[in-house]
Each structure stands twice: as C-alpha cells, then as structure tokens.
C-alpha cells in the first residue's frame, strides 16, 4: 500500500507541472494591447521559489529543470541558460529553507528579490559574453519587478488555495530536515 505522504507529494508535483504549463500557455496568448507594455511576471520561477521555501519535496530539481528548459525552447531563449540559472537559484533557496521557516514574509520577499535580480544580471552577463542579442536592460528589470509584485499573490494562492504551507519544526524533525 502506498503511504499517504507519497501520494500527496506526487499530487503536488503534478499540480506544479500543471501550473507551469498553464503559465506557459497564458504567456503565449496574444494579450498585449498597444505598442508598449509592461512585461509580465515569470510565474514558473515565482511558484518554484514560493514552493521550495515552503515544501522543498514538492519541487524536485529535475521537474523545475524540465519546465524551465521547455520554456527556453518556447520563448526562443538560449537553450538551457535560463533553466540552468533557475536551477542554481532554486538550489540556493532550497539550502536556506531551514533558516527561512521562522523568518517573516518581508524578509523572504527581500531574499527572493535579491535572488531574482542576481539571476537577471548573471543571465545578461552570460549573454553579453557570448555576444547574443539582448533586449534592453530596462525590460529585464521591469519583468523582475513584475515577478516580485506577483510573488505575494503567488504565495497567497499557494498557501490558501493549494495548502502549500511552511514545514513546522515538528514536521522537520519527523522527516529528518534540520536547520
């Protein structure tokens, strides 16, 4: 018989996959009106970061890598660059999950902001090293800002609607996660 926590874990992994595919589909829709527009948030990274700071087991590294690689192909970015940097950022946050259990949301949001802006700068530097055509730096920063604006809503949706809460100290002891 299958343990209930295994079923729950795989259900959330499937849910994360569906969320990523829906985010990919919505970003492909021609919803822009006019010539200039504010770039939309990167919901894949927002959900991945929110979930890895709450339940790291729900967001395995291979799943995020596959979803980000698919988005690289769909958005015609250099294959694997954004996916690789996203995986590195995700693992950086996964390593700090134990410390983030007790931190207030504003501190979590600030750490996500630092990771997101660092990710954008490293991505731009990698593109510059290989002389790949780039969009303006202002658009990249605007996308990071829109992702940061959307992050509290992503967390609220994750916690209230999907039940992805932070691991309590008792649960951490039970599953063997230390600080």
N, C-alpha and C positions, 0 to 999 in steps of 0.2 A: 504494500500500500504506500502511496505517496504521502510524504509529510505535508501538512498544510502550508508551512512556510515556503516550501519549494514551489508549490502551486502559485502562491501569492507572488513570489519573486519572479516567476516566469510570466505571470499575468501582467505585472508592471513592466517587464521588459517588452512584452508585446505591445502594451499601451504606449511606451516610449517610442517604439517603431512607428506606430500609427500616428502619433503626434508629429514626429519628424516628417513623415510622408505628407500629412495634411499641411504642415508649414511649407514644405517644398511646393506643393500644389498651389497653395494660396499665393506664394511669391511669384509663381509663373503666370498668374492671371493678369490680364491687361487692365489693371485698375487705376492707372495713372491718368490724371486729367490735366491738361495744360503742358507747358514746356518744362518748367522747373518744378521739382517736387522734392520733398524730404525723403531720404532713403528709409525704407522700412527696417524694423529690427531683425536680428538674426535669432529667430525663435529656437532653432535647434540648439545653439550654444546656450541660450538663456535657460531652456529646460534642462539641458545636460548639467549646467553649473548648479542650478537650483536643486536638482535631484541628487547630485553627487555630494552636496553638503548636507543632505538630509538622510538619504539611504544609498550609500555607495554601491551596495549589492544590486540595486535596481538598474544601474547604468554601467554595464560591463564595458571594458575598453574596446573590445572588438566590435560591439554594436555601434558605439559612437564613431569609431573609425570608419566603419562601412557606411553609415549615414552621411558623414561629412565627405567621404570620398564620392558618394553618389551626388551630393550637392556640388562638389567640384566639377564633375562631369556635366551636370545640368546647367550650371551657371558659366561654363566655359572658363573656369579659372585654371591655373596650372595644376594638373592632377597631383593630388597628394600634399601640396604645400599647406593649404588651409587646414586640411584634415590632420596632417602631422602636427602642426602648431596647436590645433584644437585639442588633440590628444595629450600633448605635453602640458597644456594649460589645465586640462581636466585632471591629469595625474598630480599636478602641483596642488590643486584644490583637494583632491582625494587624500593627499598626505596631511592636509591641515583639517580634515573633517573632525578629528578628535578634539582639536582646540576650538573649533567653531561651534561645538554643541552648546556652549554656555554664553557665546558672545551675542550681543544684541543685534537686531536686524540692520541697523545703520552701519555697524562695523562690518558686517557681512557684505552689505551693499558696496561699501568703500573698497573692500578687498576684491570684490568682483570687478569694480570699476578699474582698479589697478591692473588686474589680470587682462581685462578686455583691451585697455589702451596699450598695454605692453604687447599683447598679441597683435594689435593693428600695426604698431611700429615695427616689430620684428618681421611681419609679413611684408611691409613696404620696403624694408631694408633688403630682404631676400629678393624681392622683385627688382630692386634697383641694382643689386649685384649682378644679376643675370640680364639686365637691360631689357626687361619686359615692360611693354606699355602699361601705364597705370592711369587710373582715374585721379582726379585731384585729391589732395590730402584732406581738404575740407569735407568732401563727400564721405570719405572713410571715417573721419571723426564724427560726422553727423550720424552715420549708421551706428557707431558705437554708442553715441549719446541716446539714440532712439532705442537701442537694445537695453541700455541702462534705465531708461524711463519705463520700458516694458517689464523689466525684471521684477519689481514688486508685484505687478499683476500676475506674472508667471508664478511667483511664489504663492500668492494668494490662491490662485487656481489650483496649484499643486497640492496645497495643504487642505483647503476647504472642500474642493470638489473631488480630488483624487486620493486624499488621505496619505500623502507623502510627507510625513512629519519627521522631525529630527529624532535620532535614536536617543532614548533616555539612558542614563547611567546604568540602570539595572539591565536593560536590554544589551548594552555594550558588554557588560560583564558576562551575560549569558551566552552571547555569540563569540566572545573572545576578542573584542576590539578594545584596545587600550587607548589612552590619551596620547 
